Amino acid sequence: MEPVLSDGWHRSQPCCRLVLPGNVSMERVTLRIPKQQIEEVEEMVDTGQFPNRSEAIRSAVREMLNDHDEAEPRRSNSDRNWAKV
């Protein structure tokens, strides 16, 4: 069994993949975004809108994918196999 981290996550590989309770896996993605944008994300974290930058970015990605699905309804949200984490 994989070691459980203090926040309830399981580390499955030393640096690139986390597994949430319920076997929802998360991959690490490195990206470059303009400083002003990350400062605005950090402001949202500081004001309590999101618990951390990762969750803010995951939320933005989910919203983008949902908007894309509405524009091109090839797949419904129920077909998605990820959890809203």
Phi and psi in degrees as GROMACS dihedral restraints (atoms count N, CA, C in turn):
[ dihedral_restraints ]
;  ai    aj    ak    al  type     phi  dphi    fc
    3     4     5     6     1   -73.8    20    10
    4     5     6     7     1   147.6    20    10
    6     7     8     9     1   -65.6    20    10
    7     8     9    10     1   141.8    20    10
    9    10    11    12     1   -93.5    20    10
   10    11    12    13     1   130.1    20    10
   12    13    14    15     1   -81.7    20    10
   13    14    15    16     1   166.7    20    10
   15    16    17    18     1   -61.2    20    10
   16    17    18    19     1   -24.2    20    10
   18    19    20    21     1   -93.2    20    10
   19    20    21    22     1    10.5    20    10
   21    22    23    24     1    92.0    20    10
   22    23    24    25     1    -4.0    20    10
   24    25    26    27     1   -82.9    20    10
   25    26    27    28     1   157.0    20    10
   27    28    29    30     1  -109.7    20    10
   28    29    30    31     1   132.2    20    10
   30    31    32    33     1   -93.1    20    10
   31    32    33    34     1   117.4    20    10
   33    34    35    36     1   -96.5    20    10
   34    35    36    37     1   -26.3    20    10
   36    37    38    39     1  -140.4    20    10
   37    38    39    40     1   150.1    20    10
   39    40    41    42     1   -61.6    20    10
   40    41    42    43     1    19.9    20    10
   42    43    44    45     1   177.3    20    10
   43    44    45    46     1    -5.6    20    10
   45    46    47    48     1  -130.7    20    10
   46    47    48    49     1    -5.1    20    10
   48    49    50    51     1  -147.4    20    10
   49    50    51    52     1   132.1    20    10
   51    52    53    54     1  -118.2    20    10
   52    53    54    55     1   149.4    20    10
   54    55    56    57     1  -121.1    20    10
   55    56    57    58     1   121.8    20    10
   57    58    59    60     1   -81.0    20    10
   58    59    60    61     1   162.5    20    10
   60    61    62    63     1   -53.2    20    10
   61    62    63    64     1   140.0    20    10
   63    64    65    66     1    89.0    20    10
   64    65    66    67     1    11.9    20    10
   66    67    68    69     1    63.1    20    10
   67    68    69    70     1    30.6    20    10
   69    70    71    72     1   -87.3    20    10
   70    71    72    73     1   117.0    20    10
   72    73    74    75     1   -95.8    20    10
   73    74    75    76     1   151.1    20    10
   75    76    77    78     1  -128.2    20    10
   76    77    78    79     1   133.8    20    10
   78    79    80    81     1   -99.4    20    10
   79    80    81    82     1   145.4    20    10
   81    82    83    84     1   -83.0    20    10
   82    83    84    85     1   134.3    20    10
   84    85    86    87     1  -126.6    20    10
   85    86    87    88     1   131.0    20    10
   87    88    89    90     1  -102.6    20    10
   88    89    90    91     1   130.0    20    10
   90    91    92    93     1  -140.6    20    10
   91    92    93    94     1   159.5    20    10
   93    94    95    96     1  -114.2    20    10
   94    95    96    97     1   126.9    20    10
   96    97    98    99     1  -133.4    20    10
   97    98    99   100     1   156.3    20    10
   99   100   101   102     1   -58.7    20    10
  100   101   102   103     1   145.3    20    10
  102   103   104   105     1   -54.6    20    10
  103   104   105   106     1   -41.1    20    10
  105   106   107   108     1   -60.7    20    10
  106   107   108   109     1   -39.3    20    10
  108   109   110   111     1   -67.4    20    10
  109   110   111   112     1   -42.8    20    10
  111   112   113   114     1   -68.7    20    10
  112   113   114   115     1   -32.9    20    10
  114   115   116   117     1   -63.5    20    10
  115   116   117   118     1   -38.4    20    10
  117   118   119   120     1   -68.5    20    10
  118   119   120   121     1   -37.6    20    10
  120   121   122   123     1   -63.3    20    10
  121   122   123   124     1   -44.5    20    10
  123   124   125   126     1   -62.3    20    10
  124   125   126   127     1   -35.8    20    10
  126   127   128   129     1   -61.8    20    10
  127   128   129   130     1   -40.9    20    10
  129   130   131   132     1   -64.9    20    10
  130   131   132   133     1   -36.0    20    10
  132   133   134   135     1   -68.5    20    10
  133   134   135   136     1   -46.2    20    10
  135   136   137   138     1   -61.8    20    10
  136   137   138   139     1   -31.5    20    10
  138   139   140   141     1   -90.6    20    10
  139   140   141   142     1     3.7    20    10
  141   142   143   144     1    86.3    20    10
  142   143   144   145     1     8.4    20    10
  144   145   146   147     1   -70.3    20    10
  145   146   147   148     1   -28.7    20    10
  147   148   149   150     1  -139.8    20    10
  148   149   150   151     1   150.8    20    10
  150   151   152   153     1   -73.3    20    10
  151   152   153   154     1   -24.5    20    10
  153   154   155   156     1  -165.0    20    10
  154   155   156   157     1   170.9    20    10
  156   157   158   159     1   -63.1    20    10
  157   158   159   160     1   -38.8    20    10
  159   160   161   162     1   -60.0    20    10
  160   161   162   163     1   -44.0    20    10
  162   163   164   165     1   -66.9    20    10
  163   164   165   166     1   -36.8    20    10
  165   166   167   168     1   -61.8    20    10
  166   167   168   169     1   -43.6    20    10
  168   169   170   171     1   -70.7    20    10
  169   170   171   172     1   -39.8    20    10
  171   172   173   174     1   -59.8    20    10
  172   173   174   175     1   -41.1    20    10
  174   175   176   177     1   -62.0    20    10
  175   176   177   178     1   -42.4    20    10
  177   178   179   180     1   -64.0    20    10
  178   179   180   181     1   -39.8    20    10
  180   181   182   183     1   -66.0    20    10
  181   182   183   184     1   -44.6    20    10
  183   184   185   186     1   -58.8    20    10
  184   185   186   187     1   -44.0    20    10
  186   187   188   189     1   -62.4    20    10
  187   188   189   190     1   -42.6    20    10
  189   190   191   192     1   -61.5    20    10
  190   191   192   193     1   -45.1    20    10
  192   193   194   195     1   -66.1    20    10
  193   194   195   196     1   -38.5    20    10
  195   196   197   198     1   -65.3    20    10
  196   197   198   199     1   -42.0    20    10
  198   199   200   201     1   -61.5    20    10
  199   200   201   202     1   -40.2    20    10
  201   202   203   204     1   -63.6    20    10
  202   203   204   205     1   -42.1    20    10
  204   205   206   207     1   -63.5    20    10
  205   206   207   208     1   -36.5    20    10
  207   208   209   210     1   -67.2    20    10
  208   209   210   211     1   -36.4    20    10
  210   211   212   213     1   -74.9    20    10
  211   212   213   214     1   -35.5    20    10
  213   214   215   216     1  -132.3    20    10
  214   215   216   217     1    82.4    20    10
  216   217   218   219     1   -72.5    20    10
  217   218   219   220     1    68.5    20    10
  219   220   221   222     1   -88.2    20    10
  220   221   222   223     1   -22.8    20    10
  222   223   224   225     1  -142.8    20    10
  223   224   225   226     1   134.4    20    10
  225   226   227   228     1   -88.9    20    10
  226   227   228   229     1   162.2    20    10
  228   229   230   231     1   -60.7    20    10
  229   230   231   232     1   -29.0    20    10
  231   232   233   234     1   -69.4    20    10
  232   233   234   235     1   -19.7    20    10
  234   235   236   237     1   -78.4    20    10
  235   236   237   238     1   -16.5    20    10
  237   238   239   240     1   -67.9    20    10
  238   239   240   241     1   140.1    20    10
  240   241   242   243     1  -107.6    20    10
  241   242   243   244     1    21.6    20    10
  243   244   245   246     1  -108.8    20    10
  244   245   246   247     1   158.5    20    10
  246   247   248   249     1   -91.8    20    10
  247   248   249   250     1   153.3    20    10
  249   250   251   252     1   -82.8    20    10
  250   251   252   253     1    94.3    20    10
